[in-house]
Amino acid sequence: FTGALYSPGDGVVDPAMMCTALTKASVANGGMIVEDCSVSEIVTGENLLGVRDVRGVVTNKGMIRTNTVVNAMGVWGRDLIEPLGIHLPLIPMKHAYVVSETMDGINQMMPNIRDHDYSIYFRIQGKSICMGGYENNPILLDRVPGDFHFGLYDLDYSVFDTHIQGAVKICPEFGKAGIKSTICGPESFTPDHKPLMGPDPIINGLFHNCGFNSAGMMLGAGCAEQLAKWIIHDRPDLHMFAYDIRRFSPKQKKALNWATERSHEAYAKNYSIVFPHDEALAGRNFTVDPFHKVSQDQLYFYTDD
């Protein structure tokens, strides 16, 4: 490496153990966990002022009446609310990593590595290395079947091979070890690579907490805490505008092509160095002012806010 940044305070968390700990804490504090309970519809109505609000959810176990619903459905977050006339700029894509065979010299004290030139990461798992990254040509998905919540796809090596080539250059022993297993599943991504959170601007009682761009384990706990305070106190403790769903205009939320182009670029640039005034190249001129053509003829410089 020409240069590197070492963060000794960083670490990893086991997703299954974390979910178990959170569910135990929820039950201990009066919460109820209902498993094998799929939601097919959010029921809404209108209050005396004509404002739409949440009345409950329809599940395979019957109707649950409630005035508050959190859309935390990940890649399915867009599907459930579209029948309500609500749109989210959320794009599902295939995202993958591979696990190597056992390798000599691997130990738990070795740091995880992110290489921004090859857009890949190494993570230690026992005596093996997990390797994944963000390719320039991810496989975008239209919809993910509702029963695919534990499903995986076959890894497309024609897409993933760019990561393997980079990994072998960084760690030649990785190329000699062989691949023990592949994990390729659906993940949700957004136009600015940030989550979609907060109260829905159209339906009272509907909150969003999805689109975590493969960073759910990193951001999930903190975002959930802020969303809980958002629901209870009508505002979070921290400044959450960068994640607030209302940062997108109604026109942007409905424009699936724009969201797809922007999300594709945000995915590919996830490990890119962020320079001052860096702007997206995809989806430009989505909205222009009345003076756009006149300014263009005079060779004005445009920014995309």
Beta strands, then each sheet from edge to edge (+ up, - down):
strand 1: 39-46
strand 2: 52-59
strand 3: 62-65
strand 4: 69-71
strand 5: 91-100
strand 6: 113-115
strand 7: 120-125
strand 8: 128-133
strand 9: 179-189
strand 10: 196-199
strand 11: 206-210
sheet 1: 1+ 2- 3+
sheet 2: 4+ 11+ 10-
sheet 3: 6+ 7- 8+ 5- 9+
end
